[in-house]
Amino acid sequence: VAASPGEYHFVQHALPHARTKRSVPHTRQLKADPHVHWAYQQAGFKRVKRGYKLLKVENLVPLHTIHSHQDPTDPYFHYQWYLKNTGQNGGKPRLDLNVEAAWAQGFTGRNVTTAIMDDGIDYMHPDLRHNYNARASWDFSSNDPYPFPRYTDDWFNSHGTRCAGEVSAARDNGVCGVGVAYNSLVAGIRMLDQPYMTDLIEANSMGREPNLIHIYSASWGPTDDGKTVDGPRNATMKAIVRGVNEGRNGLGNIYVWASGDGGGDDDCNCDGYAASMWTISINSAINDGSNAHYDESCSSTLASTFSNGAKDPSTGVATTDLYGKCTKTHSGTSAAAPEAAGVFALALEANPNLTWRDIQHLTVLTSKRNSLYDAKRRFSWHMNGVGLEYNHLFGFGVLDAGAMVALARDWVTVPPRYHCQAGIYHIPKMISVNKSVVLDIATDACAGTDTEVNFLEHVQAVITLNATRRGDIELFLISPMGTKSMILSKRPNDDDGRDGFTKWPFMTTHTWAENPRGNWKLEARINSVGPEEGWIKEWTLMLHGTREAPYDHLPVKDPHSKLAIVKKAHEDKKKM
């Protein structure tokens, strides 16, 4: 099994490939062997692509009908408003990823490989074939080195090809548009095109060639139905953790995740992939700066890019498609994640020594609030305890490729990271309708120990609770510096009254760079008019961050930058 030495996958060829019942005798036989410490039969579960919609054939343009008379470069570039927003199609001028500023500095993604974990990519597409990394690619659905998509009449398996074009589509070749990192390489990992998913397929996909692949982009996850609570299984989690610790020859792989398309009825903190501190969760905005109707909110989202959402189909994402064609209608947070992967590829070319944590710090420090806003006015922008603006929908803002590569060039690797178990609250507490319950944990953040944390990165509230209706529970985490994160929002479709949450790690990035010492509060309430109740059985507070100030050795070139603001806050703390 990839990323798990000592673990092996056995296949019983006398049995069908998939069956509805467990193979108890074979599992029991393995467990009885004295050389076997653990045995588990792979179970199938559901994973869905994010942003897929049926397309009409007229939305797809054959290459021979494309002409570049309007622009000397790629014919679809003027549709790529997220790369250069001039106000086309009712958009807000300059509300884009600022990639031209990164390209002007000479960075186009050279020597960086992004793996698209999806339903395959059309690596013979004229806009992709010269940037295809065959050595890093694999088909885990068919178990061969050719991750070509399986064609269907409904174009269902175009998802991965579209994502690949956003990252690595070639420039100035008269075909479709241009990738964010148009000189970077793209690998195909075909792993979504089967009736079910298994832990083994996911683990092997995320552990595929970790020293050849720099970035893994995932535009899928558990079902976005507003009632599912699911995340990585055992082998997959091991693969991700090993990737960030050992991948890229010790610098760590970057895992980029689409935050989800469940809209206001879902919460991406119930998605264990997007809400993992090992991944970078990316949400989307549309061309006028508002959130898309399918955007989920959660405190684990780190930043945003762009996708469709307006009525005009030209405001979709223009990219490569099957049969050598192009599309202007790629959509959902599926389209947002590959854009982020492309920006990170630019940063890795600017500084190949960046660690996976450096990329997260750069994301926080260079993302911009710009003109992003919640069209329904549910979530406004707030400032955390060290002056960083954040939003429950957009994280720390929209990625700015020019600013990220500029800071990456001067970057000094952040200090070592520590994990502090700050406290446990395990006295059962009842939650009632429309009455907040507040629990407290006072902590010194493991001061004086080997796991002391003075400057926060991620914070996890690991919670066990149940309720008569899980979807009506709302949870808030309040830091000692006063930052309030909604770590679980109301989910109207979640009728669960049995399972609740068992040691579920609700994560927030909103307290980034704060001092964790003091009193943390967990606020819980039931948002309902009916007679409901719940019980918080346990809350463990986990603090993840550094002992030393992370930016002490970085020069400040702009006194108004986020870097300058945070450094000043840290210096003021030292004087206290």
Order of alpha helices (4+ residues) and beta strands (2+ residues): alpha-beta-beta-alpha-beta-beta-alpha-beta-alpha-beta-beta-alpha-beta-beta-beta-beta-beta-alpha-alpha-beta-beta-alpha-beta-beta-beta-beta-beta-beta-beta-beta-beta-alpha
